[in-house]
Amino acid sequence: MNNFAKVIDIENMGRNNLFKWFREQQILKSDNVPYQQYMKYFFVQAIPGANGYTYYKTLIKPTAIGYILKRLGKDGKIVTKSVENILSEINKTA
């Protein structure tokens, strides 16, 4: 999520604000896990923690980038990069 936020380069849209935007759009729940209808766009990784608690890390699937860019555009956010450019830049930083 952090790399995606950096690559799309929207002013004041870092990782935390991107998560906030997803929650406002009712794509992610309050714990940053996607609603069922959006599971095809995300991968949720379970990470075992201390005292038997499991943490969840939400990752964006590459196939979701076009959909997310379209939603950001409809919401008035400025995105000037193509899906191919964003995928290429994410792969370079990973």
For each residue, the residues with C-beta under 8 A, 3 or more apart:
1: 4 5 15 18 19 58 59 60
2: 5 6 14 15
3: 6 7 90 93 94
4: 1 7 8 18 60 65 68 86 90
5: 1 2 8 10 13 14 15 17 18
6: 2 3 9 14 93
7: 3 4 81 86 89 90 93
8: 4 5 13 69 72 79 81 86
9: 6 81
10: 5 13 72 77 78 79
11: 78
12: 17
13: 5 8 10 17 18 21 77
14: 2 5 6 17 18
15: 1 2 5 18 19
16: 19 20
17: 5 12 13 14 20 21
18: 1 4 5 13 14 15 21 22
19: 1 15 16 22 23 28 32 58
20: 16 17 23 24
21: 13 17 18 24 25 72 75
22: 18 19 25 27 28 32
23: 19 20 26 27 28 29 30 32
24: 20 21
25: 21 22 71 75
26: 23 35
27: 22 23 34 35 38 41 71
28: 19 22 23 32 33 34 35 38 42 58
29: 23 32 33 34 35
30: 23
31: 56
32: 19 22 23 28 29 56 58
33: 28 29 44 56 58
34: 27 28 29 38 39 41 42 44 58
35: 26 27 28 29 38 39
36: 39
37:
38: 27 28 34 35 41 42
39: 34 35 36 42 44
40: 61 63 64
41: 27 34 38 60 61 63 64 67 68
42: 28 34 38 39 58 59 60 61 64
43: 58 59 60 61
44: 33 34 39 56 57 58 59
45: 56 57 58 59
46: 54 55 56
47: 54 55 56 57
48: 52 53 54 55
49: 52 53 54 55
50: 53
51:
52: 48 49
53: 48 49 50
54: 46 47 48 49
55: 46 47 48 49
56: 31 32 33 44 45 46 47
57: 44 45 47
58: 1 19 28 32 33 34 42 43 44 45
59: 1 42 43 44 45
60: 1 4 41 42 43 64 65 68
61: 40 41 42 43 64
62: 65 87 90
63: 40 41 66
64: 40 41 42 60 61 67 68
65: 4 60 62 68 69 83 86 87
66: 63 69 70 83
67: 41 64 70 71
68: 4 41 60 64 65 71 72
69: 8 65 66 72 73 79 83 86
70: 66 67 73 74
71: 25 27 67 68 74 75
72: 8 10 21 68 69 75 77 79
73: 69 70 76 77 79
74: 70 71
75: 21 25 71 72
76: 73
77: 10 13 72 73
78: 10 11
79: 8 10 69 72 73
80:
81: 7 8 9 85 86 89
82: 85 86
83: 65 66 69 86 87
84: 87 88
85: 81 82 88 89
86: 4 7 8 65 69 81 82 83 89 90
87: 62 65 83 84 90 91
88: 84 85 91 92
89: 7 81 85 86 92 93
90: 3 4 7 62 86 87 93 94
91: 87 88 94
92: 88 89
93: 3 6 7 89 90
94: 3 90 91
